């Protein structure tokens, strides 16, 4: 599976699992009801879904232009750090507003989410690539077929 279908399946699976993990954690951490926490999880997920499409599109554009296109451990770490780091910054005002907490408390919340999602993004993408194979951008170029 390649192109847009791959990106859509990847993003939707990633976010569905994320909502299932984050909603109960937020409810417990902030003593909020599951409805409130699930609503926030869906908002975070919608923003993350958009970021996922933009970030992965840009990452694969960059990756396809590299001399070595294999998804190494280091490249996967860079990918996960860039995705999650960008998301922490994007979601900061959303978390602060929804939970009615300070930006510093929202930052601490986002850093905790980052810690979870950094590992989750790495493991999820590795597993997704194992099941669906790597995208064309991560496949070695054949001589004369770039």
DABELBEL-V826293 format. One line per field, one symbol per residue. burial: I if it has 9 or more other ideal C-beta (glycine too) atoms within 8 Angstrom, else O. Layout:
BEGIN
burial->???
END
This chain:
BEGIN
burial->OOOOOIIOIIIIIIIOIIIOIIIIIIIOOOOOOOOIIIOIIIIIIOIIIOIIIOIIIOIIIOIIOOOOIOOOOOIIIOIIIIIIIIIIOIIIOIIIOOIOOOOOIIIOIIIIIIOIIIOIIIOIIIOIIOOIOOOOIIOOOOOOOO
END
